[in-house]
């Protein structure tokens, strides 16, 4: 039997403040490139001025500088996924569904995957794991993380905010979004 592919999945969402009008889930799935990308993201956060701030706390200039680098870097090709929904308040179910769709698109059997979800509480882990397994995802474990704790959760937060800005007609972010889709940096699932 071959060695399982080791994957790490990071998940964040935006839109719960819209009462179901807009909901977006961003997913980043990494493999053995994880450590090298971690160092690069730390450097990018510093250089862009975004630092460890959430998307909404960063200035427009910092956001744009950060996303321009992500969109231009082929190392992120086919690592970033998102799903966009309207007219639904089924936030947890949609987050689980989006995560499963991205994992099933990216993972090749055999695989081992660890899933990290922004803000997921300890008492929510079991239900999230069960939801993924019902959708045929073989998951090692599911954990909650905070934006302050991890570069990849901050990347998911930035992707979610960036895509929300784009889909809400911010012209600069729309251009970057188009470039990200064309270059296969970000993929809708």
N, C-alpha and C positions, 0 to 999 in steps of 0.2 A: 504494500500500500504506500502511496506517495505521501510526502510530508505535507500537512495542511498549510495552506496560504494563511499567514497571520495578518489580520486586518483590524483597523481601529476606526470606529465610526463616531463622529461628533455631530450633535443635532441641536439646533436652536430654532425658534419660531418668532414671528411677529404678527401682530394684528388682533390680539385678543381685545384691544381697546376699541375696536370698530364694531363691536356687537354682532359679529358674524359677517359683516359686509366684505371684509378682506382678511385672509389668513394665508400666511406663507411659512413654509418649513424649509430651512436650509440644512444640508447634510454634506459633511466632508468625510470621505473614506480614504484612509491612508494605508500603505503597506510598509515595506522596509525602508521607504524614503522618509519615514516619520521623523527620525532624529535630525537629519540634515535640514528638513523643512522647518523644524522647530527652531533651530538656531537662526535660520534665515528670517523667519517671522519675527523673532525677537529683535533682530537688527532692523527690519522694515518698520516695526512699531516705533522704534526709537527715531529712525531717520524721517519718517513721515510726520512725527510729532503727535501721532495718535496715542502712542504709549499703550497702557493697559485700559484705557477708557472704553466704555461702551460706545457704540456707533452714535447714539443720540447725544452723548456728552462731548464728542470730538467736534472740532470746527469743520466747516465745509471744506476748507483748504486741506486739512489733515485727512479727512475722509477721501477726498479725491486723490490725493497723493498716495494714500495706502492702496486704494482700489486700482489705480493706474498700474502700480507695480504687480499686483496679483494678476490682473488681466493680461499683462504683457509677458508673464513668466510661464514658459511651456512646462515647467516642472509641475504645475497645477493642472495640466491637461487631464481631463476625465477623472478628476478627484472631487469636484464640487457639483452637487445636485440640488435641485429645489423642486418643490411642488407649490402651486398657487391655487387657492380655493376661494369661492365667494358664496355667500348665502348659507353659511353653516357655522354653528357654534360647537360642533363636535371636535373640539381642539385636540384632545388626547387621542381619539381614534384617528384623526387625520395625521397627527404627528407619527403615530405608529405605522399607519399605511404608507406615508411618505418615506419613512426610514426603511421599511421592508422593500419598497419598490427600488430604492437606490441600492440597497445591499444586494438584492437579487440580480440587479443589472450588473453590478461591479464584481461580485464574488464568483469565483470558479471553484467547483468542488475538487478536492476537499478544502474546507476553509474553517478557521477559527476566528470569531469576531467578538470584539469587546465594544460595547456601545456606551457612550457618554452623552447624557442629555442635560442641557442647561436647566438648572433649577429643579430637576426631578428630585422629589423628596424620597426619603428612605422607604416610607410606607407605600409609595407608588411603583417601586421597582418591580415587584412581583407581577402586577397587572400589565406593565409595559412589556416585560419579558414574555408573559403568556400571550399577549397580543401579537408579538413578533413571531412566536412559535406557531400560532394559529395560521399565520401567513407563510409558513414553511421556511422561516429563517432559523437556522441553527445558531443560536447565540450563546457565547460563553457566559457573559454577564452583562448586566445593565447597571450603570451608576449615574448619579447626579453629579454635576460639577457647577461651579459658578464662574462667571466671566473673569473674575480676578485670579482664578486658580490656573488657567490654562490658555496657551496661545491658540490652540485649535478651536476651543469654544469661543474665544474672542473673534477668530476668523469667521466662524458660523454666525455670530452676532453681526459682524460687519457685512457678510454676504446677505443676510436677511434684511438688514437696514438698507443696504445698497439696492437690492432688488425691489424693495418696497418703494424707495425713492424713484427708481426707474419706472415702475409700473404705475406710479402716481404722477407721471409725466414731468419729472425733473430732466431737462434737456441734456445736461452733462452726463448724468447717470444713465440716461437712455442710450447715449452714444457708447459709453463704456460697456453697457449690457449687451448691445449689439455686437461689439468687438469680442466680448467674452464668449458669446454663443458661436460666432463665426470661427473663433480660434479653438473651440472645444474646451475652453477652460471651465465654463459653467454649462450644465446640461439640465434640461427640464425632464422630470420623471413623473 
